[in-house]
Amino acid sequence: DIGNAGDTLGVEVFVVGGFVRDLMLEQPIEDVDVVVEGDGIAFASYFASLHHCRLHQHRKFNTAVIIFEDGLKVDVASARLEYYATPAALPVVENSSIKMDLARRDFTINTLAISLNTETFGTLIDYFGGVRDVKDKIVRIIHNLSFIEDPTRIFRAIKFSNRFGFRIGKVTANLIKNALNVGAVKNLSGLRVLSELKQIFGEENPLPAVQTMADYGLDKVIHHDLKLTDTTCALFESVGKTLAWHDLLYADDVYPRWAVYFMAWLHGYPFAVSIQIADRLMFPVKEKERLIEQRIKSEHRIRLIEKSYPVSTQQIYWWLIHFKTECLLFMLALTKNESVRKAISHFYTHQRKIKPLIGGKDLKSVGIKPGPVYTTILNKIIDEKLDGKLNTMEEEIKFAK
Ligand code: ATP
């Protein structure tokens, strides 16, 4: 349908980048990126009105997002046709704008395009050797100044090589080292580094990427005290197992996966160093609090539980109930004590959702005067419920009285 719309408007339309790469690698597809040789916004508006899709426009960037009813998003970008006269003043040459668009991309594996117009439908466009590099499993930049031009590509190279099990090409690896030597990452804004790190930590298994980052000395650029130790590597593996367990059983329970690995990455660093790292990465205040304070609290809490074990069900509940999912998962990954791990996973599975069926209104209606006593009563009800008692509202009211 996209190709037909292109035919009607007389513009060439291509699906590009990650979509084509993932298609070749038989990876699940998430985003669809389309490039239109011409006015992308006009194209997207036409397509969206024809197919009753929602549309977001970004005039500043000449891009638009088509949102289908089932949630599928298609990003549409504009590639302008560019004309230039040859030095010998021969006739004006039309430079393929799709080629220019693809030439601006980061790695050869991201420069593939497939034509969508009817006549050329399915034609694979490969100007930079992307097909060969996908087959050879190699991450390679397109031009030598790529990392200087945009140092976030260093993180992206590591992300892609880790995700697909590709190696980083020799020249590309040397250019990364070179860019680091001339301080390219030092000057990179914290926000951009953070955004790349979140993506790396959000991957299925970020450990090899973190190791590669350490090999290049990227962690030291973020903070001179950062040092990847065997303990951190072992913790990453433990996080991996914990998240696999969690995601299998609680597919609907959404949490920031990257945050668990981030906490593991900073495990053991003192508060002051952690804050310096968070500041370097320009963490928003709320996230900083969550990741630094909550991480340190989680580390203390798990040690407390280990030290005090065995403890009552009620104690476990009150020690854990105010921690977010990512912190509980971090604690689970941290402990080497099998009984403690079982107690926490039991809390997570069976007790974390336990709440009184009655509330303040019910207490008032039976003549109990409002005040701090309400919290005491409701908490006592929870204690009882943790023992499998008080299963109905009537039982809870009777107990409250
Ligand atoms: P992912 O699956 O991680 O989303 P992707 O390839 O779709 O991978 P995006 O970050 O969504 O990556 O970017 C879309 C496309 O934009 C990429 O395929 C790449 O060609 C291009 N791109 C993104 N970031 C850069 C960059 N820093 N420099 C050059 N090109 C980039």
Residues whose N, C-alpha, C, O or C-beta is under 5 A from the ligand:
A	BS01	ATP	G17 G18 R104 R105 D106 N110 D150
